[in-house]
Every structure is written in C-alpha cells, then in structure tokens.
Amino acid sequence: MEKEAKFYQRFELHMKNGDVVEVYEEYDLPVEKGIIGQFKRGRKKFLEVNDSMCGYIIPYEQVSFIVVSGVKKVV
C-alpha cells in the first residue's frame, strides 16, 4: 500500500542579524493558524520549530521579514 503524499510550505525567516532560517509547515494549514498569521497578529512572541532532529524557539521580534519560497512534497 502506497503512502499518501504530504505537502509542506517552505518559509525563509530573514533575521535581523543577517541569518536566514528555513522552516516548513503543512501546506493546507489555514493562514491565520500558520507562521504568517502568527507573525502578522503579533500575539505570540515566539515561533516554536520542531524537526526530526531537534526543536528550537525563534523570537518573532528578531525576524525582519518572511519569504514564502516553495512547496515540498514528502511521501
């Protein structure tokens, strides 16, 4: 039986110190619940990122701007 493919939206967080952090979220997640919605509303102070290896927290106040840069298919 073949697994159903999942799609993830890729974002580049351009930090005030010049670093660029790549993060992904589910493609079909409503905008208001995703990274862009959280950033625009300013209600949350931190973005929590968890991947297969570790987790980390990014303070939104350190993000200059966000670039939506593509979609990744995972099977």
C-alpha positions in Angstrom: 0.0 0.0 0.0 1.4 3.4 -1.0 1.6 6.2 1.5 -0.3 9.4 0.7 2.0 12.3 -0.2 2.0 15.4 2.1 2.9 18.9 1.0 4.8 21.4 3.1 5.1 25.2 2.5 8.7 26.5 2.8 9.4 29.8 4.5 12.7 31.7 4.8 12.8 33.8 8.0 15.3 36.6 7.4 16.6 37.5 10.8 17.8 41.0 11.9 21.4 39.6 12.4 21.5 38.6 8.7 20.9 34.9 9.2 18.2 33.1 7.2 16.3 30.3 8.9 14.3 27.8 6.8 11.1 26.4 8.3 8.2 24.3 6.9 4.5 24.0 7.8 1.7 21.9 6.3 0.6 23.4 3.0 -3.1 23.2 3.7 -2.9 24.8 7.2 -5.1 28.0 7.3 -3.1 31.2 7.0 -4.3 32.6 10.3 -3.0 29.5 12.2 0.3 29.4 10.4 3.6 31.2 10.6 2.4 34.3 8.5 -0.8 34.7 10.6 1.1 34.5 13.9 3.7 36.9 12.7 1.2 39.5 11.4 -1.1 39.3 14.5 1.9 39.6 16.9 0.0 37.7 19.6 2.7 35.0 20.0 6.2 36.2 20.9 8.0 33.1 19.7 7.9 30.6 16.8 8.4 27.0 18.0 10.1 24.9 15.4 10.4 21.1 15.7 12.1 18.9 13.1 13.2 15.3 13.1 16.5 16.1 15.0 15.7 18.9 17.5 13.4 21.8 18.4 14.1 25.4 18.9 12.4 28.8 19.5 12.7 31.9 17.4 11.7 35.2 18.9 9.4 37.0 16.3 10.9 40.3 17.3 14.2 39.1 15.7 12.6 38.4 12.3 12.9 41.2 9.8 10.8 39.7 7.1 9.5 36.3 5.8 9.8 34.9 2.3 7.4 32.2 1.1 9.7 30.2 -1.1 8.2 27.0 -2.3 6.4 23.8 -1.6 8.0 20.4 -0.8 6.3 17.1 -1.4 7.0 14.3 1.1 6.0 10.7 0.6 
